[in-house]
């Protein structure tokens, strides 16, 4: 892209040629529109150094006040190489090409070696690195560390254009959602949405709109589980459909540059159907799978879709007391490859096996699921909570089929819930409230009914 500059009169030029020479007292919003029409994100002001255009700002200042609103950035090869390096790690993890454990190590090393706190020229690179580190911690089931990194990124984002603040707020909302702190997550989503300009259709604005709308949609999808207010789930569906439309526009602009965004957003949309309308999820599955087969180059979204389809079976049994009518053969449903996606799918399939009276197959799936969650991580993580809820479900499902095995799973669940509660301050949001889950476990061990099944409010 050519370097554009403002002449002393305020005209915009490139390589000596004049572009739309508005010589009167124009506003910056008019100038911004002109720049956007050429896809310009960097300008040079008379007497000033290179600057980054504050995309997404609602600018109404006059042109002579531009100096005060633009943030100078280093235009060195080192800066660009660092930003590209961090962004590539983030994208590789997002697409499933690099494991989160590796990305965590690489990003921590980059921060320690190349991103000093006191170098303002690298603020954007440091913010990107912290956002990537936060995402890696979420993937690893370590929400407290993820929250710390996102808070640091959000602090840095205050010094950068508003799009950075929107991204940092969206990342923070995802973490708060993982912690079950839905009210705080919603507040962050609303703040993130406030920096989006609905009439701007440049690529950066579309990407921010897609990410924030998708985040809020998924939050409302979870928050609406088992609740008395149906408006949350309906608003979630609207937002997820909007995010997918944004993804389609982004993919059309990129034209095969990089991997498409639509399959991931289609998977989020199917997740809504799996949780809120499992009996009617067949058509949503077909639409999501068609997008994944056609566009998903890394096959990452296909792994999520396979897990979500088993989730739909599980939710149907949990809420309606039966498997969905569209389910004919378990072999046709497939299974995701490994990790927490595989573990949760095993939990759902084990519940279905028990529902069909196959105690040994159910027990094998539940055991394997717990191994997936407990394998190869240090300390206590969110995956230990997954293991605890799986053990509770195993105890309940096997109770009429194999009482001894059921009792062992109940004991395992109780021990894991208590272990999580002792070691993690995040064990507090309503879906993760230890007292509710432990009360349920103890009651079922004693053969008593409980007033509430916390699994109804729990998205995993």
N, C-alpha and C positions, 0 to 999 in steps of 0.2 A: 504494500500500500504506500503511495507517495506521502511525503511529509507536507502538510499544509501549514500555512502561517498567516497571521494577521499582520497587515501593514499598519503603519502608524495611524492611518485614517480609520482603521477598523474594517477594511476590506479583507476578504479571504482570498488567498492566492496559492497556487501550486506551481513550482517551477517557473515563476515569472508570469504566469497567466492569471488573469483576474476572474474570480467566480462570484457572481451575484453581488456586485459592489454596492451594498446598502450603505450610503454615506450619511443617512440621517440618524437620529438618535434611536436606534433599534434596541429591542430588548434581547437579553440573552436567550430567551426561549425561542425567538425567531432565528437567532444564529444557530442554536442547537438543532433546530429542524433542518436548517441548511446542511449542517455537518452530517446529520444522520442520513440525509438523502444520498450522500456520497459514502456512507459507511465509515466516516472518520471517527476515530477515538483518540487521536493524539494531535495536538496543535503546538505551534511555536508562536509565542507572543513577542512583539518588538521589545528588545532589551531584556528578554527573559529567556530562560532555558527551556528544555523540553518539558512538557507537562502532559498529564493524562486527563482527558476530557471526563468530567463527572457524569457519566451516562446514568440516566434515570432521575437526575435532579430536576425539580420543578424550578427552573431558574427564571427570575423576572428582573434581575439586576441589569444595569446598562453595561455596555461593552467595556467601558473604562474600569469597571469594578471586577473584571474577570480575574485579575491577578489574585485577589483575596479569596477566590472560591476554588481555584484549581490547586491540586496537590502535586508539587514537583516530585518526580520519580527518577531514579537513576536509569539512564538509557544505555548502560554499559552492557557488554556481552555477558559479563558475569551475572548481572541481574536477570537478564532474559533466560540464561541457561539454568539458573536456579529455579525460577518460576516454572519453566518447562519441565524440569526434573521432578519437582514436587507434584505438578499437575498430572504428569504421566503415572506416578505412583498411585495417585488418587483414582485415576481412570482405570488403571490395571486392576486395582482391588474392586472397584465398582463393577467391572465386567467379569470378575472371577478369574483373571489371569495371574494375579499375585495373591497369596494368602495374607490375611490380616496380620499374622505374626511377623511376617517378613516386612510388610509395609511399616508396622510400628517401629521395628529396629532401624529401618532406613531413614524414616522421618526423624526419629530421635537423634540419630547421628548427624543428619543434615542440620537440625536446629543447633546442636552443640558445636558443630564444626564451622558452620557458614552463616549463621543468622544471629549475630549479637543483638542484645536488647536495645542498645543505644544507637543503632544505625537506622535513622528514619527513612533512608532511601530504600530499605528492604522491608518496610512495614507490610506491604501487600504480600510479599513472599512468606513472611513469618505468619501472617494471618492464614494464608492458604495451607501452610504446613500444619498449623494447629487445628484447622478444620479437618484436614486429612487424618491427623492423629486421633482426633475425637471420633471420627467415623470408624477408625480401626479398633479403638477401644470398645465401641458399641458392638462391632462384629465379634469381638472376643468375649462379650458378656460382662464387661467391666464398666458399668454405667457411671460410677463415681469418678473414675479417671477420665472418662469421656466428658463428663460435666465440667471438670476442672479445665480441660483443654478448650472446650467450647466457650467458657467464660473468658479465658484469656484472648481467644480469637475475637469475641464480641467487643472486648475492650479496645483491641487494635482497630477493629472495623469502624469505630467512632471517628478515626482520623482519615478514613478512606471514603470514596464515593458511596452513595447510599446503597448500591447494589450489594456491596460487601456486607453491610449491616443486615440486609434482607437475608443473605445466605447464612450468616452467623446465627441470626434469630431462628431460622428454619432448622438448622442443625441442633440448636439448643432445644427446640420444641420436640424433636425426635427423641432426644435423651430423656427429657422430662416425661414423655410418653412411655418410654421403657421403664421409668421409675414408678409409673402409675400416678404421676402428679398431673392429672389431666387439666385442671383449672389453670395452673401455671403454664403448661404447654400451650393452651389456647390463647393466653395473653401474648405469648411470644409470636404465635401465628398471626394474630391480629396486627401486631406491630410490624411484622414482616410484610404483610399484605399492604400496609400503609405506604410502603416505598415503591409499590408497583403502580405504574401509570397505565391504565387500561387501554388507552388509545395509542400507545406506542407498540409497534409491531416489529421492531428491530430484533435481531437474534438474541442479544443479551437480555432484553426485556422479556421475550418469550420464554427463555430458559429459566429466569427467575420466577416468572408467573407459574410455569409448570412445576417447579420444585416446591414453591410455597403452597400452591393450591393442592398439590398431591400430598404434602405433609399434613395440611389441615384436614384434608379428606380422610386420610388414614387415621388421624387422631379421632375424628368424629365417628369413624367406623368402629373403633375400639370403645370409645366412650359411650356409644349408644347401645352396647351389648346389655341385654337384660334390663334396660332402663324403661321408665314409664313414658318418656318423651320420644315419640317417633320422628320428630322433626330433625333430631341429630343425625339419624341414619339417612334420612332423605337428603339433607344438606350434604352429607358425606358423598352420597352417590352423585349429586350434581357437581361437586368439586372434582371428584375423580374423573368424571366424564370430560370436564373442562380441561383438566391436566392432560388427558389423552389427546384432546384436540390440539392443545399447544404442542405436544410431542409430534403430532403428524405434521404441523406447520414447520417445526424445526427440522424434521427429517427431509421435508421437501426442499428446504433452503440449502441443506448441506449436500444433498445429491451424492450419496455414497461416500462422503468424507467422514470417516469414523463410523462407529457402530450406532444404529438407530436407537431412538428413545422410546418409540411406541410400544415395543414388547414389554418393557418394564412397567409402563403405565397401564397397559392392558392387564398385566398380572395383578396390579393393585385393584383394578376394577373387578376382576374375578374374585379377589379376596373378599370384597364387600359382599358379593353374592354368596360366597361360601359361608360367611358368618351370619348374614341377615336373611338370606332367602335360599337355604341349601336345597330345598325341594324343587326349586325352579332354576337351578344353576346350570342346567345342561346347555342352554343356548349361549349363556355368557361364557361357558367353557369353550365352546366351539369357536366363538369369535376371538377369544384370547389366544387359543392354541393356533388358530390360523395365522394370526399376526406373528406369533413366536416362530412357527415353522418357516414363514416367508422371510422374516427380517432378522431374527435373533442369531447373529453370527457366532457369538460365544456360547450359546445355548444356556446362558445363566437364567433367563426368565423361565425357560422350560422347567428347570429344576424347581423353581418356586411354584409354578403352576401345578406340577405333579403333587407337591406337598399340599397346596391349597385344595386340590380335589379331594384328597383324603380328609382334609379338615371339613369340607362340606358334608362328607359321609358322617363324620363324628358329630358335627353340630346337629345334623338331622336326627341322629339317635338320641342326642342329649336333650333336644328341645321337643321333638315330635314323637320320640319313643320308637322310631323305626328307621331303617335305612332308606335313602331317597329312592323314588321310583325309577329314576334314570340309571341306577346302579344295577348292572346285570352280572358282571364277572369281575372279581377283584383283580385278576390278571390283566384285564384291559386297562386298569387304572394306572399301572406302572408305579415306580418309586423313585424319588430323588436319590442322588448318589451317596452323599455322606454328610457328616456334621449335624448341626442342629435341625436342618431341614429333614434329613433322614430320620433323626431321633423323634421329632414330633410326628412325622408320618407313621412311624412304627407305633407310637402311642395310639394314634387314631385307628390304625389297622388292628392292633391288639384288642381295642375296645370292640371293634366289629367282629373279630373272631369269637370273643366271649359272648357277644350278643347272639351269635349263631350256634353257640354251644361247644365250641372247640377250645377247651381249656388249655391244652398243651401248646397249641399254636399261639394262643393269646399270651400265655406266660412267657414263651420264647420272645415274642415281639416286645413285651414290656421290659424284660431283662436286657435285651439288646438296646432298647431306647435309653435306658438308664446308663448303660455303658457309653453310649455316644455322648451324653451330656457330661459324664464324669471323667472322661478320658482326656489326658494330655492338656490339663490346665492347672495352674498353681493357685492355692488359696480358694476363697469362696467367690463364685461369680453368679451371674444371672442364670447360667446353665444349671447350677445346683438347684435353683428354684424349679427349673423345668424338670429336673430329675425327681424332686419332691412331689410335684403335682402329678407326674406320671406314675409314681409309686402309689399315690392315693387313688388314682383312677384304676390302677391294676388291682388294688385291694377291693374296691367296690365291684369291679367287673367280675372278678373271680370268686367273690364271696359265695354265691349260690352253686358254683361249679367245683371249687377246690378250696375249702375253708382254711386248711393249713397254709397253703401258698398265699391265700388272701391275707391271713394274719401276719405273715412275714413281710408282705409288701406294706401293710399298715404300719408296722414297727419301723420299717425303713423310712417311710414318709414322715413319720413323726420326728425321727432323729434328724432328718435333713431339714425340715422346717425349723426346728430349734437351732440347728447349726447356722442356718441362714440368718435367723433373727439375732443371734448373738454377734455375728461378725459383720453384719451389714446394716448401716443406718438407713439405707434406701428401702428397707423392708417395711414400708409404711403406707404407700399409696393404696387406695381401696382394693384394686385387683390383687395386690400383694400383701394385704394385711394379714400378718401371721396369726393373729388370734382367730380369725374366721376359718382359716385352713386347718389349724390345729384342732379347733372345736369340731370341725367336720370329721377329721381323722379319728379323734377319740370316740365320737358318737358312733361312727360306723364300726369301729372295733368292738364296741359294746353292743352292737346290734340295734342301736337307737336311730331314729330318723332325725334329721336336722331341719331347722326352719328354712335354711338357705343353702343352696349349692353354689359356692363361689366360682365354680367352673363356668357358670352361666355368664359371668361378667368378665371372664378371662379369655384373651384372644389366642392363647396357645394350647 
